[in-house]
Amino acid sequence: MIWSICRRDLIASFTAPMAWLVLACWSLLVNGVFLWTLYNVHGTPGAQVPLYTTPLNWGVFFLVLLAPAVTMGSFTQERAQGTMQLLLTVPVREYQLVLGKFLAAFGVLLSLVVATLVQPLVLLFISEVALPHLLAGYCGLVLACALFAALGIWISLLVDTVIAAYVITFAAIAVLVLLGALGDQGWYGAVGKAMGLAQRAGPFFRGELRLGNVAWFLGLAAGALVMAHSALSARRIHG
């Protein structure tokens, strides 16, 4: 049942222009940063960091703008089309519906990640690629996609319009970004270090695979999905 819901939403996403527009914007931005980085190090004896590090790092922050566009219609579109009541009355468990919607949104975001694989392939022809460092960077990007997809699914259950879903999802992710800009001093510095997106994602792009950072992403994503399950259960009970 989870796969059926996921497949239905994936087909709907890739037969509509929004997913392709997001993919085009993502490819232009992230691969554009890669070309800019490649141009700047042209003729330099050696780079301090792998050339794919900067594009992948920037990719997390591009997702702040693009991921809400992928998730904003997950449940709000069902209400707009009048199919939400049908979903709530068919014999589908709440967790199956939430996971199916989540996996569909996560799948669309993973297609964005796949679009960046051209970067290490290009680098294979002109330099060496450190595979462990590359895998750590992609792990961070995939975990960010999972977190943003889970937040978007939850928020789309709480509002009635796609615009509201986009704005609130963007705001929620932006809060995580802003927490990382609180500095290093005082209690707010501790909060920023613990909850800031840049502080949690940054080590992945330096080639550091830390269990605490992996647990942070997975824990927040799981929490958002649990909240989505609770919101869907309440909506089913109260109509």
C-alpha positions in Angstrom: 0.0 0.0 0.0 2.9 2.4 0.8 4.4 1.7 -2.6 1.1 2.3 -4.3 0.7 5.7 -2.7 4.3 6.6 -3.4 4.0 5.5 -7.1 0.8 7.4 -7.6 2.4 10.6 -6.2 5.6 10.1 -8.2 3.7 9.8 -11.4 1.6 12.8 -10.6 4.8 14.8 -9.8 6.7 14.0 -13.0 3.6 14.5 -15.2 3.2 18.0 -13.9 5.5 20.9 -14.7 6.5 21.8 -11.1 8.9 18.9 -10.6 10.7 19.6 -13.9 10.9 23.3 -13.1 12.4 22.6 -9.7 14.9 20.1 -11.4 15.8 22.7 -14.0 16.4 25.4 -11.4 18.4 23.1 -9.2 20.6 21.9 -12.1 21.2 25.5 -13.2 22.1 26.6 -9.6 24.2 23.7 -8.3 26.0 22.9 -11.6 26.5 26.6 -12.1 28.3 26.8 -8.8 30.4 23.8 -9.9 31.4 25.5 -13.1 32.2 28.7 -11.3 34.4 26.8 -8.8 36.1 24.9 -11.6 36.8 28.2 -13.5 38.3 29.9 -10.4 40.8 27.0 -9.7 41.8 26.8 -13.4 45.6 26.9 -13.5 46.0 26.5 -9.8 48.5 23.9 -8.8 46.2 22.3 -6.3 42.8 22.9 -4.6 42.5 23.1 -0.9 39.2 21.1 -0.9 37.6 18.8 -3.5 35.9 20.8 -6.2 32.5 19.2 -5.6 32.5 20.2 -2.0 31.3 23.8 -2.6 28.4 22.9 -5.0 27.1 20.2 -2.6 27.4 22.5 0.4 25.5 25.2 -1.5 23.0 22.6 -2.6 21.7 22.3 1.0 20.8 26.0 1.0 19.3 25.9 -2.5 17.0 23.1 -1.1 15.7 25.6 1.4 14.0 27.4 -1.5 13.3 24.4 -3.7 12.2 21.6 -1.3 9.0 23.4 -0.2 7.9 23.6 -3.8 8.1 19.8 -4.0 6.3 19.0 -0.8 3.7 21.9 -0.7 1.1 19.9 -2.6 1.4 16.6 -0.8 -1.9 16.9 1.1 -3.1 20.4 0.2 -3.5 19.3 -3.4 -5.6 16.4 -2.3 -8.0 18.8 -0.5 -8.0 21.1 -3.6 -9.0 18.2 -5.9 -11.6 16.9 -3.4 -9.8 13.5 -3.0 -8.8 14.0 0.7 -12.0 12.6 2.0 -11.7 9.6 -0.2 -8.2 8.9 1.2 -9.5 9.2 4.7 -12.3 6.8 4.1 -10.5 4.0 2.2 -8.9 1.2 4.3 -5.4 2.7 4.4 -3.6 3.1 7.7 -2.4 6.6 8.6 1.3 5.6 8.7 1.0 4.0 5.3 -0.4 7.3 3.8 2.2 9.4 5.5 5.1 7.1 4.5 3.8 6.9 0.9 3.6 10.7 0.6 7.0 11.1 2.3 8.7 8.5 0.0 7.3 10.2 -3.1 8.5 13.7 -2.0 11.9 12.2 -1.0 12.1 10.4 -4.4 11.6 13.7 -6.2 14.3 15.3 -4.1 16.6 12.4 -4.7 16.3 13.0 -8.4 17.9 16.4 -7.7 20.8 14.7 -6.0 21.2 12.4 -9.0 21.5 15.4 -11.3 24.7 16.4 -9.5 26.5 13.2 -10.3 27.8 14.8 -13.4 30.2 16.7 -11.3 32.3 13.9 -9.9 32.1 12.2 -13.4 33.7 15.3 -14.9 36.3 15.5 -12.2 37.3 11.8 -12.9 38.8 13.0 -16.3 40.8 15.9 -14.9 41.8 15.0 -11.3 41.5 12.4 -8.5 38.2 11.9 -6.6 38.4 11.0 -2.9 35.6 8.4 -2.7 35.1 8.5 1.1 34.9 12.3 1.0 32.5 12.2 -1.9 30.2 9.6 -0.2 30.2 11.7 3.1 29.1 14.8 1.1 26.3 13.0 -0.7 25.2 11.4 2.6 24.7 14.9 4.1 22.8 16.0 1.0 20.5 13.0 1.1 19.8 13.4 4.8 18.9 17.1 4.2 16.5 15.9 1.5 14.9 13.5 4.0 14.5 16.1 6.7 13.0 18.7 4.3 10.6 16.2 2.8 9.4 15.1 6.3 8.9 18.7 7.4 7.0 19.5 4.2 4.7 16.5 4.5 3.8 17.5 8.1 3.2 21.1 7.3 1.1 20.3 4.2 -1.3 18.5 6.6 -1.7 21.6 8.8 -2.7 24.2 6.1 -5.3 24.4 3.4 -3.4 26.0 0.5 -0.2 25.2 -1.4 1.0 28.8 -0.9 0.7 28.6 2.8 2.4 25.2 2.8 5.3 26.6 0.8 5.7 29.7 3.0 5.5 27.9 6.3 7.8 25.0 5.2 10.3 27.6 3.9 10.1 29.4 7.2 10.6 26.3 9.3 13.7 25.3 7.3 15.0 29.0 7.4 14.8 28.9 11.2 17.2 26.0 11.2 19.5 28.0 9.0 19.3 31.1 11.1 20.0 29.2 14.3 23.4 28.4 12.8 24.1 32.1 12.5 23.7 32.8 16.3 27.5 32.7 16.9 29.6 30.7 19.3 29.1 32.7 22.5 26.6 32.2 25.4 23.6 30.0 25.5 22.4 31.1 22.1 25.7 29.9 20.7 25.1 26.5 22.3 21.6 26.4 20.7 23.0 27.3 17.3 25.7 24.6 17.6 23.1 22.0 18.6 20.3 22.9 16.1 21.9 25.0 13.3 21.6 23.4 9.9 25.0 24.7 8.8 26.7 23.2 11.9 25.1 19.8 11.3 25.5 19.6 7.6 29.0 21.2 7.3 31.0 18.3 8.6 29.6 16.0 5.9 31.1 18.2 3.2 34.4 18.2 5.0 34.4 14.4 4.7 33.5 13.8 8.3 30.7 11.3 8.9 29.6 11.9 12.5 27.0 9.7 14.1 25.6 12.6 16.1 24.9 14.6 12.9 23.3 11.6 11.2 21.1 11.1 14.3 20.1 14.8 14.3 18.8 14.6 10.7 17.1 11.3 11.2 15.6 12.3 14.5 14.1 15.5 13.2 12.8 13.8 10.1 11.2 11.0 12.2 9.7 13.6 14.6 8.1 15.4 11.7 6.7 12.2 10.4 5.3 11.3 13.8 3.6 14.7 14.0 2.2 14.2 10.5 0.8 10.8 11.6 -0.8 12.5 14.6 -2.3 15.3 12.5 -3.7 12.8 10.0 -5.2 10.7 12.7 -6.9 13.7 14.3 -8.2 14.8 10.9 -9.6 11.3 10.3 -11.3 11.2 13.7 -12.8 14.7 13.5 -13.5 14.6 9.8 
